[in-house]
């Protein structure tokens, strides 16, 4: 009887660990699963983040929020084969990588004007691609 209980507990533990690893528990709830709406939300939030004044006392909080939404977006859509081949996703991934790289390399500096212009251009390309359905 004791051996049966031990085997059952081992099986239950393995099942619990396996199911926990497959869940989306790491996503903070900002992504809804609707690709177009989530992408437009990310773009709106990042536009706000890159245009924050360097003197704004909330700049650090806005930067942290931008990093979090970038991580949430990548976590949610990175392995989705349905969106991985879309041009809007590839362009936004390029923009997000550029902004995340700036935040990692220069955490205390505002986003440079050249990077802002490039990001805005890529955001417009993504919006146009979403309108086309790509």
Long-range contacts (C-beta under 8 A, 24 or more apart in sequence): 24-75, 24-76, 26-75, 27-72, 27-75, 27-76, 28-68, 28-72, 30-68, 30-69, 30-72, 31-72, 31-73, 31-76, 31-77, 33-76, 35-77, 35-80, 35-82, 35-83, 35-86, 35-89, 36-130, 38-73, 38-76, 38-77, 39-73, 39-88, 39-89, 39-92, 39-126, 39-130, 40-127, 40-130, 41-69, 42-69, 42-70, 42-73, 42-92, 42-96, 43-92, 43-123, 43-126, 43-127, 45-69, 46-70, 46-95, 46-96, 46-99, 46-119, 46-123, 47-120, 47-123, 49-99, 50-99, 50-111, 50-115, 50-116, 50-119, 51-116, 52-110, 54-110, 59-110, 63-103, 63-107, 66-99, 66-103, 67-100, 67-103, 70-96, 70-99, 70-100, 86-129, 86-134, 87-129, 87-134, 88-125, 88-126, 88-129, 88-130, 88-134, 91-122, 91-125, 91-126, 91-129, 92-122, 92-123, 92-126, 94-122, 95-119, 95-122, 95-123, 95-126
